[in-house]
Amino acid sequence: MTLSPEQVLEVCKALGDANRLRILGLLAARPRSVEKMAEALQIGVSTTSHHLSRLSKAGLVDAAAQGHYSIYSVRQETLNLMSQVLVNPAQLSGLLEVQADGDKYASKVLQVFLEADGRIKAFPTQQKKLLVLLAYVAKPFEQGKTYTEKEVNAVLSRFHADTATLRRNLVELGFMQREGGGGKYWRTPE
């Protein structure tokens, strides 16, 4: 078994906090309850529970009921799999598949505002979302090539019937430039 790139990312995020690392250190010595960890680390029980939840989500800790308490322990299998990823160049190269947070955001925005065929359902009111949509619409335009307004409209009509709004937004928000009265358009460098 190996960890997916998303699981590796989740483990790394979970380990990116000093208190969570300290909790793992305590649990590496022996299993403990939330209350005992909070006492040893001199942090609140609710804070400790929050960190344990994050570690559990990443697959780094397990909990077992013991009377009225949950006793936490390190999930050694996840640590072993993670160490294999870090020392194996072939598995490290698999991390190229991890989507950046910005890519995830863009993907979500496009899911909301596009039909299954790639046509625009509606225009977002938030500029941040509109920028994502315009970046998608601008992709078919080659950099270094000039387009007539008719050619621009032909491309934009694949996305939405309101080509004038799309064209205006592409220019105003810097995805394209135009010459004079709009006779020539070109894609701006990314």
N, C-alpha and C positions, 0 to 999 in steps of 0.2 A: 504494500500500500504506500502511496505517496500523497503529499499535500498538494492541493490545487494552488495555482497562483493566488487566488482569492483568499484561501486559508492561510497561506504564508503571510499575506498582507495583514490579515486579521490578527495573527500571532504577533507580528511586528508592532502593530498599533497597540495591542494589549501590553506589550513589554515596554512601551514608550512612556512609562510613568514610574517614578522612583518608588512610590508606595506599593505598586503592583509587583515590582521586582523584589521589594523587601518581603512581601507576602509569600512569593514563591520561595524565597530563601528560608523563611520560617517553615513552610510546608515541606521543603526538601529535607529538613531535619526530622520532622515527624508530623503526622496529621494533627489538626487542631480545630477547635470550634471558632466561630466568628468572634466570640467574646474574648477568648484567650489571645487571638491574634491582635485584636484591637488594644488589649491591655499591653501586650508585648511591644507593639509599635507606637503606643501612646497617641492613637487616633480614635475617633468615634466609631461606634459599632455600625452606624448607618453608612459611614464613609468606607469602612472595611467591607461591608456587604456590597456596596456599589462596586468596589474594585474586584471583589470575588465574582460578581455577576459578569463583569467584563472578561475576566480570566476564564470563566466557565464557558462563555460564548465563544471564545477563541479555542476552546478545547484543551486548555492548560491545567484545569483543576476539575476534580470530581467531588461530589458531596454524597455522604451516606448518612441516613437518619440513625441516631443513637439516642434513644430516649426522647427527651424534649429538644435535643440539639442536633444540628447538622455538623458533621465532622468532615472537614475538607482535606483533600490530599492532592498531591501533584499527579497529573496524568502523564506518566513517564513515556508512554507511546508517542504522544505529540511532540515531546521534547526530542525524542530519538529521531522522529521523522524530520523535524526542523533541522537538527544537526546534519542529517544526510543531505538536505537541500543546500545548506551552507558550505559543505565541503565537496560537493559534487558539481563540477562545472556544467555538465549536461543538464542537471536539474536547475541550476541557477539560470541558464539561458532560457528555460521555460518561463521564467518570470517576465519575459518580454510581453506576455499575454495580459499582464495586469493592466486594467484600465485605470487611467488617471481619474481623479475625482472630477476634473473638468469634463472629461469625456463622458462620465456617468451622468453628469448634470445635463450635458448636451443631448445625450441619448433620451433622457426622461422628457426634456422639453420637446424634442422632435416626436416622441410617442404621443404627447398630448395634442400637438398642433398639426400633425400630418395624418392624412388618410393612409390606408394600407398601400395605395398605389403611389405615395410620395407627394400627392397634391396637398396644398395647404387648406385645412379646415377653417381656421380662423387666425387672425393676427393677434399676437400677444400685446397686452397693454404695457407690460414692464419692458423697459429698454433692454435689460440683460437677456431676457428671453427672446426679444426681437433680434438681437445681435446673433444669437445661436441660429435662429431661423434664416436670417440673411446670409450667414456663412454657408449654410446648406444650399441656399438658392444660388450663391455665387460660384459654387464649385464647377459647374459646366463651362464657365468662361475661362479661356486660356489667358495666362499672363503674356503680355507682349503682343497680343493680337488686338486689332481695332475692329469694332462692330458698328454697323449702322443701327439706328433706332429700330428699324424693322427687324433686323437680326436679333437684337436684344429682346424685343417683344416676342419673337418666335420662341426663344428659349424660355422666357418667363411665363409664357402662356401654358407651358407644361406644368407649372406649379400653381397658377391661380389666374382667373380671368382678369383680375384687376392689375394689369401689367404696369399701368402708370404709377400706382402706389408702390409696387415693388421696385420699379426703376428709380423713383424718387428716393426711396429709403436706401437703396444700394449706394446712391451717390451721396446723399446727406450723411450717411453713417460711415463713409470711407471705403466701401468695398469696391466701388467703381468710380471712375472720373469721366467727365464728359467735356467736349470741346464746344465752346460758344453756345449756340442755341440747341445743342443736343444732336448735332449731325454725326458725331463720332463718340463712341464709348470704349473704354478699356478697363481691364481689371487692374486694381492697384496691387502693388507687391504686398505679400502677407507679412 
